Amino acid sequence: MSKQKAYAAAGVDIDLGNKVKATLPALLASTRRPGVLGKVGGFGGLFALDTRRHANPVLVSSVDGVGTKLKIAFETGRHDTIGEDLVNHCVNDIAVLGAEPLFFLDYLGTGKLEPGVFTDIIAGFARGCAANRCALIGGETAQMPGFYQEGEYDVSGTIVGVVDRERMLDGQKRVRRGDVLIGIASSGLHTNGYSLARKILFETLRLKVTSRVAGLEGTLGEELLKVHVTYGPLVQGLLRKFNPEAGGGAIHALAHITGGGFIDNIPRVLPARLDAVVRKGSWEMPPLFGLIAAKGGVDEAELYHVFNMGVGMVVVADGGKADAVLRAIGKAGHRAWAIGEIVPGKGESRVVS
């Protein structure tokens, strides 16, 4: 028995991995953008930053996963949304600083490489990168038999973007009393709160991924797999319109409402002397959150600390320009509402009736 066959017998099929990866160049062609050098499969991804476009460039990076949303993919056998979720989450994390995404790298770890699942995941990465004009320039696929349960895997991603130093959004310097909080609609849970949601929906309520619940568009599994919205292109458009000059504009800060909900995320962009007041009932909450709130037995305050409750991004805008910002968001195809305001305080976020 050759060494390579012995390795395959141990659970790591190098030939299969190479065969599957051979399809990547065609799949990733749609993600190419100016600056990409080399080709997929090298020891490192290459990207040349165009310093002519950025007089004083600052690179902005973020790394993340999609948490236990993966459990829903495993249970439904649907894997085409997970990669897109991850790209969009990472894009949003750097968008709040005003950064334009440049390139993305992925990691996929699994016990046994399933070609169909692999292709679906990578296709999701490619779809998300293409939509955000972000190059997918490399990644790692690790076969680790005995490490993961059968049929399961984990994914993570790293994104790098760029913003001119003078155009970075720094809410701690720009946010002021009287600013308006604008909430932009989410598609659902996005990629956070799934451990609690799964416990409520599948253990407390004894529902299944195939269950149909009044008010939901499809099955519960389909609802839970709705793709995390990307706000990156929207944010770039808003900044071009409302912050055309370096150092100022109508948009003072942005907060991505991820793990920690309204309570932990909005304070990241607040000065120590100001609070954010979020007013419940000022936006349209998706039915899934209503179900969790009504049947989950969770304190209401905790819900706003765990889930996005239907708001995936918060814009802190100049009070006199908030209506114009709202109209621009609507014209870009996103739903949004004025959900609160900035008041004197101590750098905290409060959700009130």
ABEGO torsion letter per residue (X at the ends): XBAAAAAAAAGBBAAAAAAAAAAAAAAAAAABBBGBBEBBGBABBBBBBBAAABABBBBBBBBBBAEAAAAAAAAAGBAAAAAAAAAAAAAAAAAAAGBBBABBBBBBBBABBBAAAAAAAAAAAAAAAAAAGBBBAEEBBBBBBGABBBGBBBBBBBBBBBBBAAABBBAAAABBBGBBBBBBBBAEAEABGAAAAAAAAAAAAGBBAABBBBGBABBAAAAAABBBBBAAAAAAAAAAAABABBGBEABABBBBBBBGEAAAAAAAABBAABBBBBBBGABBBBAAAAAAAAAAGBBAAAAAAABAGGBABBBBBBAAAAAAAAAAAAAAGBBBBBAEBBBBEAGBBBBBX
